[in-house]
């Protein structure tokens, strides 16, 4: 079973339409796999995240995996 670590956060960047950008970063603990993707604020939701993860999983031919995610509290 493959373990991926994931983080999804708002970046201090904007797209051409002046919308804030969010970044999804995923890697495995050994760092033999890593990927990142950006999306504008209106698209930043669980559906977008799931689509990205499924795409990367298909590319890596991974059929079972677990996720570790990080939560920052203020």
C-alpha positions as CSV (number, residue, x, y, z in Angstrom):
1,X,0.0,0.0,0.0
2,X,1.3,3.4,-1.0
3,X,1.1,6.4,1.5
4,X,0.8,9.9,0.1
5,X,1.3,13.1,2.1
6,X,-0.9,16.0,1.0
7,X,-1.2,19.7,1.7
8,X,-3.7,22.1,0.2
9,X,-3.3,25.8,0.9
10,X,-3.9,29.2,-0.5
11,X,-0.9,30.8,-2.1
12,X,-0.1,34.5,-2.2
13,X,-0.5,34.3,-6.0
14,X,-3.3,35.3,-8.4
15,X,-4.2,34.2,-11.9
16,X,-4.9,36.6,-14.8
17,X,-8.4,37.2,-13.5
18,X,-7.0,38.3,-10.2
19,X,-8.4,35.3,-8.4
20,X,-6.3,33.9,-5.5
21,X,-4.6,30.5,-6.3
22,X,-4.7,27.4,-4.2
23,X,-1.9,24.8,-4.4
24,X,-2.2,21.0,-3.9
25,X,1.1,19.3,-3.1
26,X,1.4,15.5,-2.8
27,X,4.4,13.3,-2.2
28,X,5.3,10.0,-0.7
29,X,7.5,9.8,2.4
30,X,10.5,8.8,0.4
31,X,10.0,11.6,-2.1
32,X,10.2,9.3,-5.0
33,X,6.9,10.7,-6.1
34,X,5.7,14.3,-5.9
35,X,3.2,16.4,-7.7
36,X,1.6,19.8,-7.5
37,X,-1.3,21.6,-9.1
38,X,-2.8,25.0,-8.8
39,X,-6.5,26.1,-9.0
40,X,-8.3,29.4,-8.7
41,X,-10.4,30.2,-5.6
42,X,-13.8,29.4,-7.2
43,X,-12.6,25.8,-8.1
44,X,-11.0,25.1,-4.7
45,X,-13.1,22.3,-3.3
46,X,-13.1,18.6,-2.5
47,X,-14.2,17.6,-6.0
48,X,-11.2,19.4,-7.6
49,X,-8.9,17.7,-5.0
50,X,-10.3,14.3,-5.7
51,X,-10.0,14.7,-9.4
52,X,-6.3,15.7,-9.1
53,X,-5.6,12.7,-6.8
54,X,-7.3,10.3,-9.1
55,X,-5.3,11.6,-12.1
56,X,-2.0,11.2,-10.3
57,X,-3.0,7.8,-9.0
58,X,-3.7,6.7,-12.6
59,X,-0.4,8.0,-13.9
60,X,1.5,6.3,-11.1
61,X,-0.6,3.1,-11.6
62,X,-1.4,3.0,-7.9
63,X,-4.6,1.1,-7.0
64,X,-4.5,1.3,-3.2
65,X,-3.2,4.2,-1.2
66,X,-3.6,6.1,2.1
67,X,-3.3,9.8,2.7
68,X,-1.7,11.8,5.4
69,X,-2.7,15.4,5.5
70,X,-1.6,18.4,7.5
71,X,-4.0,20.8,9.3
72,X,-2.7,24.2,10.5
73,X,-4.6,25.7,13.3
74,X,-4.4,29.4,14.1
